[in-house]
Amino acid sequence: MQILNGRALTLGRPEYPQDAAIRRLEGTVIVQVEIDEAGNVIAASDMCQGPPYLSEAAVRGSLEITLLADQDFGRTYKGQGCHPIQLRP
C-alpha cells in the first residue's frame, strides 16, 4: 500500500468531534483511500480500527482530499493508498 504524503493537492479538514473532546482523545488514524482518474478520493476506510470518534472524523475528512492522480506513460488511472490523519483538540 502506497503512502500518499506529499501527493495532496487539497486537504480535507476533519472536524474534531465533540465526543472525542469530552473523552480527551487524540491520535493518528491511518485511512485507506481509493482515488479516481482525476485524483478525487472516492472511498475511504480506517485501516487500523482507531477510536470510533476519531476514526469516523478522519474518514469523513479524507473524502475531501484531492491528490495527484497516478500516471503511467501520460495516462491517468485509478489507484489506492493510505493517508495518516492526525486529530487533536
BAMITOR-646901 format. One record per residue (C-alpha): residue number from 1; residue in one letter; x, y, z. Coordinates in steps of 0.02 Angstrom, whole numbers. Layout:
BEGIN
[rec NUM; 'A'; [X; Y; Z]],
...
REM end
This chain:
BEGIN
[rec 1; 'M'; [0; 0; 0]],
[rec 2; 'Q'; [71; 167; -53]],
[rec 3; 'I'; [87; 309; 75]],
[rec 4; 'L'; [10; 464; -4]],
[rec 5; 'N'; [101; 600; 94]],
[rec 6; 'G'; [163; 737; -22]],
[rec 7; 'R'; [37; 698; -160]],
[rec 8; 'A'; [-107; 803; -94]],
[rec 9; 'L'; [-168; 950; -197]],
[rec 10; 'T'; [-303; 993; -70]],
[rec 11; 'L'; [-326; 928; 106]],
[rec 12; 'G'; [-487; 896; 199]],
[rec 13; 'R'; [-503; 974; 370]],
[rec 14; 'P'; [-580; 842; 480]],
[rec 15; 'E'; [-688; 917; 616]],
[rec 16; 'Y'; [-627; 866; 788]],
[rec 17; 'P'; [-777; 775; 864]],
[rec 18; 'Q'; [-857; 844; 1022]],
[rec 19; 'D'; [-869; 667; 1094]],
[rec 20; 'A'; [-680; 647; 1071]],
[rec 21; 'A'; [-651; 814; 1159]],
[rec 22; 'I'; [-756; 759; 1308]],
[rec 23; 'R'; [-652; 599; 1321]],
[rec 24; 'R'; [-488; 693; 1286]],
[rec 25; 'L'; [-448; 580; 1140]],
[rec 26; 'E'; [-316; 624; 1012]],
[rec 27; 'G'; [-212; 525; 890]],
[rec 28; 'T'; [-173; 474; 713]],
[rec 29; 'V'; [-291; 371; 606]],
[rec 30; 'I'; [-222; 281; 454]],
[rec 31; 'V'; [-353; 293; 317]],
[rec 32; 'Q'; [-353; 187; 160]],
[rec 33; 'V'; [-418; 283; 10]],
[rec 34; 'E'; [-470; 242; -167]],
[rec 35; 'I'; [-431; 376; -297]],
[rec 36; 'D'; [-515; 404; -465]],
[rec 37; 'E'; [-428; 458; -626]],
[rec 38; 'A'; [-447; 643; -578]],
[rec 39; 'G'; [-364; 619; -408]],
[rec 40; 'N'; [-526; 630; -307]],
[rec 41; 'V'; [-547; 515; -158]],
[rec 42; 'I'; [-699; 409; -197]],
[rec 43; 'A'; [-694; 290; -48]],
[rec 44; 'A'; [-608; 290; 121]],
[rec 45; 'S'; [-596; 172; 270]],
[rec 46; 'D'; [-499; 160; 433]],
[rec 47; 'M'; [-359; 32; 412]],
[rec 48; 'C'; [-314; 13; 596]],
[rec 49; 'Q'; [-478; 16; 691]],
[rec 50; 'G'; [-442; 180; 779]],
[rec 51; 'P'; [-552; 252; 917]],
[rec 52; 'P'; [-729; 266; 845]],
[rec 53; 'Y'; [-745; 454; 871]],
[rec 54; 'L'; [-579; 491; 786]],
[rec 55; 'S'; [-599; 359; 652]],
[rec 56; 'E'; [-764; 425; 587]],
[rec 57; 'A'; [-700; 604; 579]],
[rec 58; 'A'; [-539; 551; 489]],
[rec 59; 'V'; [-635; 451; 358]],
[rec 60; 'R'; [-754; 598; 326]],
[rec 61; 'G'; [-605; 717; 311]],
[rec 62; 'S'; [-517; 600; 189]],
[rec 63; 'L'; [-663; 611; 68]],
[rec 64; 'E'; [-621; 796; 44]],
[rec 65; 'I'; [-440; 765; -12]],
[rec 66; 'T'; [-384; 787; -192]],
[rec 67; 'L'; [-222; 701; -241]],
[rec 68; 'L'; [-107; 693; -390]],
[rec 69; 'A'; [-178; 552; -495]],
[rec 70; 'D'; [-68; 403; -536]],
[rec 71; 'Q'; [6; 411; -711]],
[rec 72; 'D'; [88; 286; -825]],
[rec 73; 'F'; [155; 346; -992]],
[rec 74; 'G'; [46; 501; -984]],
[rec 75; 'R'; [-116; 408; -946]],
[rec 76; 'T'; [-201; 431; -777]],
[rec 77; 'Y'; [-281; 285; -687]],
[rec 78; 'K'; [-370; 241; -527]],
[rec 79; 'G'; [-264; 200; -376]],
[rec 80; 'Q'; [-265; 173; -191]],
[rec 81; 'G'; [-154; 210; -45]],
[rec 82; 'C'; [-153; 258; 138]],
[rec 83; 'H'; [-152; 428; 219]],
[rec 84; 'P'; [-117; 467; 403]],
[rec 85; 'I'; [-234; 596; 481]],
[rec 86; 'Q'; [-195; 674; 649]],
[rec 87; 'L'; [-338; 731; 758]],
[rec 88; 'R'; [-309; 841; 909]],
[rec 89; 'P'; [-417; 964; 1005]],
REM end
